[in-house]
Amino acid sequence: MSLVTGLKQRFSGWFDLFGDEDDEPKNIGIYGPPNTGKTTLANRIIDDWTDDGDSVETESQDESDESEEAEDDSFGGASHIPHETRRAERKTVTIEKNGKEVELDVVDTPGVVTQVDYQDFIDYDMEKDEAVERSREATEGVAEAMHWLREDIDGVIYVLDSTKDPFTQVNTMLLGIIESRDLPVLVFANKIDLEESNVQRIENAFPQHKVVELSALEGNNVDEAYSEIAEYFG
């Protein structure tokens, strides 16, 4: 028996114990500005591809979410108020479409902005103390999301509101960071159910990336979105 063969047999148990790194789920971050539908998309993915249908829950919830109605509704963390998601959360799912399969950790991240101002929350009729606390949590959440992006993310689903102009400082900055890390990225043009939706504007803004149109809220075109996820990250 050769030396190499002997070493392989001797240490094969160790290799089995630690497994193949490629078998680990990929951390796929859902990124984008606030209120583009990131948490709605994350919850839809989890609801569609897990047996229990548990949604992504953020650590910080408004007290109003503790009502009896909220307890019956498993979906949380989505709101018209900016920065409802203020902590990154993840859940492992396996997506199978068109013969392709990918196991991934869906990472729902806070909306990224260059600055969080407590006045933004007062405009939504919050008391000053609550608005200041919420802005602090949102700022910490943005820092956490950026840390994940630089250290722990293997691929990105970048969610944009197709009713808004994509040419913003935040989008340029985030996509620049993603591209500098050479991460695979799919751009989702969300909210196509709205009359003001303009997917072409997003395609023109980022021609270097695959753009997938959908409505995470209504479920429009989600099958194609899942096919692209399985194909692109699988």
N, C-alpha and C positions, 0 to 999 in steps of 0.2 A: 504494500500500500504506500503510495507517494505521501510526501509530507503535506502537500496541499489538500489531498483527499482526507488525510487524517485530521487536519485542522478543521475542515468543513464539518466532518462528522462530530468532532468534539464540541464545536460551538454552535451546531445547528439548533440546539435547544434554546440558546440565548436569542438567536435570530427569530425563532418562533415566538418567544416570550415578548419581545419588543415589537414584532410585526414590521410591516412595510410602511414607511412614512407616507407613501402615495395612497394608502388605504384610509388615511385620516380624512374626515369631512373638510371640505374647503370652506374657509370663512369668506362668505360673499356679503359685503357690506351694501346696505341700501342707503345711498347718500343723496344729497341735494339740498336746496334752500328750504326754509320752513314752509309748511302748508302746501306742499306739492303732492301729498298723498302717499308719503313713504310708509307710514304706519298702516294705513288702509291696505296698501299693497302687501306689506309683511303679514298682516292678519289674514288676508285672502290666501296667500301662499300656504300659510300654516293650516288654515281651515281646510283647504283643498287637498293637502298632501300629508296630513297626520291623522291617525285614527281617532285621537281624542279631540282634535279640533281646537286645542287650547290656543288662544291668541297671544301675541306678544303683549306683555303688560309692562308698562314703565314703572319704575320704583316710586316716582312722584305722581300722585293722583290728586285731583281736586277733591275736597270733602264731599262735593255734590255727587261724585261718582259712587259714593258709598250708600246710595239710596237702594231701596229694595228692587227697583227696576234695573239698576246697574248690576246688582247681584245676579239677576236672571240672565243678563246679556253678557256673554263671555268676551265680547270685543271691548277693548279699552284703549286709551291713549291717543285717540284721534279727536281733533276738535278744530273749530274754525279759528280759535285763538292761537297765535304763534307760540311755538315752543311748548306745545302740550307734551311732547316727548322730550324728556330732559336727562335721560340716562340710556346708554346703549344696552340693548337686550338681545339675546340670541336664542334660537331653537333649531335643532337639527331636523332636516326633512330630506326625503329622497324623491326626486322628481324623475318620472319616466315618461318620455314622449317620443313617438316615432322611432322606437328601437334604441334610443339613447337614454342613458341613466346617469344621474349625478347625485351624490350625497353631499349636502352642503349645510353649513350653519348659516341660517338667515340672520343677519345682524341688522336690527333696526336702530338707526342712529338719530340723534337730535339734528334738527335743521341747522345748517352751518351759516353763520352771518359774520361779518367783520366786527360788529359791535352790537351788544344787547343793551337797550335802554329801558329802564323801568317805566318810563313814560309810555312806552308802547303798550304796556299792560293796563295802565290807568285808562287809556283810550277805550278799553273793553270793560269799563266800569268796575275795575278792581280797586280795593282800598290800597293806599300807598304802601303800607307795611307788607301786604301780600304781594304787591307788584315788585317791590324791592327784593323780596325773598325769591320770587319767581325768576327775576332777572339774574340773580346770583346763581341759582340752580341751572338756568339756561346757559350761562357763561361757562360753568363747570362742565356741562354736557357737551358744549362745542369743543372744549379742550380735550375731553375724553374721546370724542369722535375723531379728532385730528390725530390723537395718539394711536387709536386703532388703525387709522389709515396708513400711518407711517410704520407700524410695527406688526400688525396681526391680520391684515386683510389680504386675501389671495385674489380677489376679483371684486368688481364694483357694478352694481345696478344703480345708475344715476338717474334719478327721477326728476323730471321737469314738468311744470304746469304749462300745458300747451296753449293756454289762453294768455300767457304772459311773454314778454320779450325775453329771450334767453341770453341776450348780450348783457351780462352783469359782471361786476367785479368778482362776486363770489363764485359764479360758474367758471370764469376764466381761471381763478386761483385754484379751485378744487380740481378741475380737469387737468390743469397743469401739473399739480402734485401727483395725480393718478398716472398721468403719462410719464412723468419723470421716474416713477417706480416701475414702469413697464407692466402695469397691471391690466389684465383684460377688463374691458368695460362695455356694458350695454347701456345705451341711453334710452330711457322709457319716456315717451311723450304722453303724459297722463292727462286725464280729464277730457278725452275726445267726445264724451257725451254732451259737453257744453257747446253752445252755439258759437262762442268766440274762439273755439279751438283752431289752432293753425299749426299743424304738424310740419308743414313745409318750412316754416320759419326756423324750427329747431334743426331740421335736416340741413338747411343752408348755413346755420351757425356752426354746426359741428360735422362737416362732411367726412371727417376722418373716422367717425364712429358709426356703428350700426344703430339706427334709431327704430324703436318698436313702439307703435302707437297702441294705446289701450285706455280703458276706464277701469281703474282698480275698484272704484265704488260700485259701478253698475255691472262689471264683469265683461264688458265689451272687449273682444279680441284677446282674452286672457289665454286661450289655448295656444295662439301663436306666440304669446309671451313665454309660456312654459316651454314650448318647443325650442325657442331661441336660448333660453337658460340652459336646457339640457344639452343643446348642441354646442353652445359657446363655452360653458364651464365644465362640461363633462370630460 
